[in-house]
Amino acid sequence: MATFDLNEGNFPKPTDVTDRTEWVPLSLTLVEYPKGDFIGKIFALISLAPFGIGAGFVALILFRRDLHTITFFLGTLCSEALNYFLKHTICEERPMRRTDLYGEYGMPSSHAQFVWFFATYVIYFVFIRLHHMNNNTIIENVSKILIISSSLVMALLVCVSRIYLQYHTISQVLCGAFVGILFATFWFALTYLVFTPLFPQIVTWKISEILLLRDTTLIPNVLWFEYTNTRQEVRARSRKLVSMKSQ
């Protein structure tokens, strides 16, 4: 076991050079790319998109507490669990071995499965659940096109990045995308037909009141609803404040 002495900067300095402790980086967010390859660097950044989506989910759940968002997030977790099961059942190696850091299997690609689950679910949500986003029909249609196209482009770029950086073969990426699309279809149907009818009952539970959970299923345009209610509340409080000062 290593012992430490404090140097002038008060940093621990190992004194036992025979320490055999093996140090490894966190492989979850580590992405390698060829040195000096600018395109590879861009693809390495793009391949981190699932972590950005995950952070967005956490922020939405913390600040909105909407049951549908929570259910969507649970679907991504179930998709990741399914991917882990498939990888350790198929046991297909990655195209390039990177020491012991990436000893896990590559079939199907978890990145491809994640982004295509997300993109497919978003497409279903836009076509089936998202109505009356804006009072202007043209703006509403443009918004839907932008949401769908950006989701598809993101999914395609992540898949290309995993192939370019040699983390997966084409077949592994295609298999991951296929599984993601299928599972997103299943999860959206389950949410729409089974979970959503239960939301009004769930929000009446005591634990839901404590956690401030809410169901916005019957509100066609949540952004407009929150905007108008906030504006009305601000105006009411402003009038009340003015009246109190005038007394």
Disulfide bonds with the S-S distance in Angstrom:
none
